[in-house]
Amino acid sequence: MPPSTELKNLDWAAIAGQMDSEGYAVLPGLLAPEQVHALAQRIGGDAALRHEPLSSLDLGRGDLYVFQSDLPDPLAAWRKAFYEHLAPIANRWNEALDAAYRYPALLEEFLQRNREAGQTRPLSHLSRLGESDYMALHRQSEGEHVFPMQVVALLAAAGTDFTGGEFVMTEQRPRMQSRPMVLPLQRGDAAVIATAQRPLKGSKGYYRVNLKHAVSRVRSGQRIGLELSFHDAP
């Protein structure tokens, strides 16, 4: 089944509602076992991946493998199809926040805006975290054209391939303590998450809340994950 059909069959009204209320929406079993295996096998064996130690980025311990050129299938097709479903949500968020910016309907048009603004550094990557490794709280929000959502996925079996390594998000609301959230991901699960900000309705209308995400310390084994971004960095 092509990725566009897979994603079209998802309950997008429910996903939009979860993004509005929580800032994330888990998509159980989105990746088939053979897709999970093929993606995980790219680590260490794909010349198109640029290795970046998390320590060199001051983002924790472990390793990132960044896709330097065009994404391989099925990631390229997923990125395009996901964007087309998420752009209306992103535009509704901007409207709620009285932001004039509107995202184009097609990913290629948005990436052209990225290129014109000097945003040409890919952000989508695989990650590999071993025992005692972790990914610090962060967000990918550099540049003039930042898409407010991204997709993450787990490519290893929690409790079998590794222990610990929970995917964590924090949400900072004005004049309130940060709200922690743990996403219960299993091997093959994906999630749409807010990249850096989202609107939240208060008593006086909508306001921005700030979000970051991280991976807690791996206690044993090896955790492999995926982050799929829709914008590039400067």
C-alpha positions as CSV (number, residue, x, y, z in Angstrom):
1,M,0.0,0.0,0.0
2,P,1.5,3.4,-1.0
3,P,2.3,5.8,1.9
4,S,-0.3,8.4,0.6
5,T,-3.0,5.7,0.9
6,E,-1.8,4.6,4.3
7,L,-1.9,8.1,5.7
8,K,-5.2,9.0,3.9
9,N,-6.9,6.2,5.9
10,L,-5.9,7.7,9.2
11,D,-8.5,9.5,11.3
12,W,-7.2,13.0,10.7
13,A,-10.0,14.7,12.6
14,A,-9.0,12.8,15.7
15,I,-5.3,13.5,15.0
16,A,-6.0,17.2,14.7
17,G,-8.0,17.1,18.0
18,Q,-5.1,15.4,19.8
19,M,-2.6,17.9,18.4
20,D,-4.9,20.8,19.6
21,S,-5.3,19.3,23.1
22,E,-1.9,17.6,23.8
23,G,0.6,18.8,21.2
24,Y,1.1,15.2,20.0
25,A,-0.8,12.3,18.4
26,V,0.5,8.7,18.5
27,L,0.0,6.6,15.4
28,P,0.3,2.9,16.5
29,G,1.9,0.5,14.1
30,L,2.4,3.0,11.3
31,L,5.6,1.3,10.1
32,A,5.5,-2.4,9.1
33,P,8.2,-4.7,10.6
34,E,10.1,-4.9,7.3
35,Q,10.1,-1.1,7.0
36,V,11.4,-0.7,10.6
37,H,14.2,-3.3,9.8
38,A,15.2,-1.6,6.6
39,L,15.4,1.8,8.2
40,A,17.4,0.6,11.2
41,Q,19.8,-1.2,8.9
42,R,20.8,2.0,7.3
43,I,22.8,3.0,10.3
44,G,26.5,2.3,9.6
45,G,25.8,1.2,6.1
46,D,24.5,4.2,4.2
47,A,26.9,6.7,2.8
48,A,24.1,9.3,2.5
49,L,23.9,9.5,6.3
50,R,26.2,12.0,8.1
51,H,27.3,10.9,11.5
52,E,27.0,13.5,14.3
53,P,27.7,12.6,17.9
54,L,25.1,14.1,20.2
55,S,28.0,15.3,22.5
56,S,29.4,17.5,19.7
57,L,26.0,19.2,19.4
58,D,25.7,19.6,23.2
59,L,22.5,17.5,23.0
60,G,23.4,14.5,25.2
61,R,25.1,11.2,24.5
62,G,24.6,8.9,21.5
63,D,24.7,9.2,17.8
64,L,22.7,10.9,15.1
65,Y,22.8,9.8,11.4
66,V,21.5,12.7,9.3
67,F,20.1,12.3,5.8
68,Q,22.3,14.6,3.8
69,S,20.5,14.4,0.4
70,D,17.1,13.3,-0.8
71,L,15.3,11.0,1.7
72,P,15.0,7.4,0.7
73,D,11.6,5.7,0.2
74,P,9.3,5.3,2.0
75,L,10.5,8.4,4.0
76,A,10.3,10.7,1.0
77,A,6.8,9.7,0.2
78,W,5.7,9.8,3.9
79,R,7.2,13.3,4.3
80,K,5.2,14.6,1.3
81,A,2.0,12.9,2.3
82,F,2.2,13.9,5.9
83,Y,2.9,17.5,5.0
84,E,-0.3,17.7,2.9
85,H,-2.4,16.5,5.8
86,L,-0.7,18.6,8.4
87,A,-0.5,21.9,6.5
88,P,-4.2,22.7,7.1
89,I,-3.7,22.2,10.8
90,A,-0.6,24.4,10.8
91,N,-2.5,27.2,9.0
92,R,-5.4,26.9,11.5
93,W,-2.9,27.2,14.3
94,N,-1.4,30.4,12.8
95,E,-4.9,31.8,12.3
96,A,-5.7,31.2,16.0
97,L,-2.5,33.0,16.9
98,D,-3.1,35.9,14.5
99,A,0.0,35.0,12.6
100,A,-0.1,36.2,9.0
101,Y,2.2,33.3,7.6
102,R,0.4,30.6,5.7
103,Y,1.9,27.3,4.7
104,P,1.5,26.3,1.0
105,A,-0.5,23.1,0.2
106,L,2.5,21.2,-1.2
107,L,5.8,20.3,0.5
108,E,7.9,21.2,-2.5
109,E,6.5,24.8,-2.4
110,F,7.4,25.1,1.2
111,L,10.9,23.7,0.7
112,Q,11.4,26.2,-2.1
113,R,10.7,29.0,0.5
114,N,13.3,27.3,2.7
115,R,15.9,27.3,-0.1
116,E,15.2,31.0,-0.9
117,A,15.8,31.9,2.7
118,G,19.1,29.9,2.9
119,Q,17.6,27.0,4.8
120,T,19.4,24.1,3.1
121,R,20.7,21.9,6.0
122,P,18.6,18.7,6.4
123,L,17.3,17.9,9.8
124,S,15.7,14.5,9.3
125,H,17.8,11.8,11.0
126,L,18.1,8.4,12.6
127,S,19.3,8.1,16.2
128,R,21.1,5.3,18.0
129,L,21.4,5.4,21.8
130,G,23.2,2.8,23.8
131,E,23.4,2.1,27.5
132,S,23.6,5.4,29.5
133,D,23.0,7.5,26.3
134,Y,20.2,10.1,26.2
135,M,19.0,12.9,24.1
136,A,18.6,16.3,25.9
137,L,15.6,18.5,25.6
138,H,15.6,20.4,22.3
139,R,13.6,21.7,19.5
140,Q,14.3,22.2,15.8
141,S,13.2,25.8,15.4
142,E,16.0,27.6,13.6
143,G,15.2,29.7,10.4
144,E,12.6,31.9,9.0
145,H,10.4,29.0,7.7
146,V,9.8,26.5,10.5
147,F,7.0,23.9,10.2
148,P,5.2,23.6,13.5
149,M,4.9,19.8,13.5
150,Q,7.3,16.9,12.9
151,V,7.1,13.1,13.0
152,V,9.0,10.7,15.2
153,A,9.1,6.9,15.2
154,L,10.6,4.1,17.2
155,L,12.6,1.5,15.4
156,A,13.5,-0.8,18.3
157,A,11.5,-2.9,20.7
158,A,11.0,-1.3,24.1
159,G,11.6,-3.9,26.9
160,T,13.4,-6.3,24.5
161,D,16.0,-4.4,22.5
162,F,16.4,-1.7,25.2
163,T,15.0,-0.5,28.5
164,G,14.6,3.1,29.5
165,G,14.8,5.5,26.6
166,E,11.3,6.9,26.9
167,F,10.3,9.7,24.4
168,V,9.6,12.7,26.6
169,M,8.0,16.1,25.8
170,T,7.7,19.2,28.0
171,E,5.3,22.1,27.5
172,Q,5.9,25.5,29.1
173,R,2.8,27.7,29.6
174,P,3.1,31.3,30.7
175,R,3.4,31.7,34.5
176,M,3.1,27.9,35.1
177,Q,5.5,25.0,35.7
178,S,6.5,22.9,32.7
179,R,4.2,20.0,32.0
180,P,6.0,16.7,31.3
181,M,4.5,14.2,28.9
182,V,5.8,10.6,28.1
183,L,4.7,9.1,24.8
184,P,4.1,5.4,25.0
185,L,5.8,4.4,21.8
186,Q,6.4,0.7,20.7
187,R,8.4,-0.6,17.8
188,G,6.9,0.6,14.6
189,D,4.8,3.3,16.2
190,A,5.1,6.9,15.0
191,A,3.8,10.2,16.5
192,V,3.2,13.6,15.2
193,I,4.5,16.2,17.7
194,A,4.6,20.0,17.9
195,T,8.0,21.2,16.8
196,A,8.4,24.2,19.1
197,Q,5.1,26.0,19.7
198,R,1.4,25.5,19.5
199,P,-1.7,27.5,20.3
200,L,-3.7,26.9,23.5
201,K,-7.0,28.4,24.2
202,G,-7.3,30.3,27.5
203,S,-10.0,32.5,29.0
204,K,-8.9,35.5,26.9
205,G,-8.3,33.7,23.6
206,Y,-5.4,31.7,22.2
207,Y,-1.8,32.1,23.3
208,R,1.5,30.3,22.5
209,V,2.9,27.5,24.5
210,N,6.5,26.3,24.0
211,L,7.5,22.7,23.6
212,K,10.7,20.6,23.6
213,H,11.3,16.9,23.3
214,A,13.9,14.5,24.5
215,V,14.8,10.8,25.0
216,S,15.4,9.7,28.6
217,R,18.5,7.8,29.6
218,V,18.7,4.2,28.1
219,R,19.3,1.8,30.9
220,S,20.3,-1.2,28.8
221,G,20.4,-2.3,25.1
222,Q,20.2,-0.1,22.1
223,R,17.4,2.3,21.1
224,I,17.0,3.3,17.4
225,G,14.7,6.1,16.5
226,L,13.7,8.4,13.6
227,E,12.9,12.1,13.4
228,L,11.3,13.4,10.2
229,S,11.3,17.2,9.8
230,F,9.4,19.2,7.2
231,H,11.7,22.2,7.1
232,D,15.5,22.5,6.8
233,A,17.8,24.6,8.9
234,P,20.0,27.6,7.9
